[in-house]
Structures are given as structure tokens and as C-alpha cells.
Amino acid sequence: MENDNQLTLLEAQNKVDEWIKTYGVRYFSELTNMTILTEEVGELARIMARTYGDQSFKNSDLKTNLADEMADVLWVLLCLANQTGVNLTEAFYNNIKKKTTRDKDRHKNNEKL
């Protein structure tokens, strides 16, 4: 697969769908993919805790790759979006609008920041 420097969320959703239909036979069930997403987030959390937190690496952690684990999380999220009919581009823009409306002054006025 080519390495695109720029990829929209819709293009990413389409690439995942094409891969699943070509190599994956079919999507796992939504519940299975939700469980896999949770597992992948846990693997990402493990690397973050060891790289940026106070935990030390174990030998079994040394072969892990932060970018690859983030991509695993994104992959399964894209699968779930495809399965449930969510357009992530639209959802992302709507989420930015929601956060802007709700939090436009909240962080600026937070003395802790």
C-alpha cells in the first residue's frame, strides 16, 4: 500500500473498508471491534506509561512502537465508524463546534493552565 503524506478521514475510512473487503473477509462484529479497540488503547497506554510516566520498560515492551499502537487504535476506530455508518469527518467537525461553543473561554480562564 502506498504511503500517502496526506489522507482525509473519509479516505482513511475507505482504505480500511477496501482492506477489509480484500483481505479481511468481513468486519468483526461491532462488539468484538469495541473490545479490540479497548485492548489497543490499553497497549497504547502501556507505552505511554513507560515512555512518559514513571513505569520502567519490561523486556516484552521493548519491541513496541508508539506510532504503530496509535495507528492500531485509529484502524479499529475507523472500522467501527464504517460499521455503524458514522462519517468521521462530519463527526469531527461537529465535535470541534461543540467544544468551541462549550469551552471557548473555559480554558483561557483556568488559572491552573
URDAUR-V487542 format. One record per run of one state. SS is the DSSP state (2 for helix, 1 for strand, 0 for the rest). FROM is the first residue (numbers start at 1). LEN is the number of residues. If there is no record, write none. Layout:
((SS;FROM;LEN) (SS;FROM;LEN))
This chain:
((0;1;8) (2;9;16) (0;25;5) (2;30;22) (0;52;7) (2;59;3) (0;62;4) (2;66;19) (0;85;3) (2;88;16) (0;104;10))
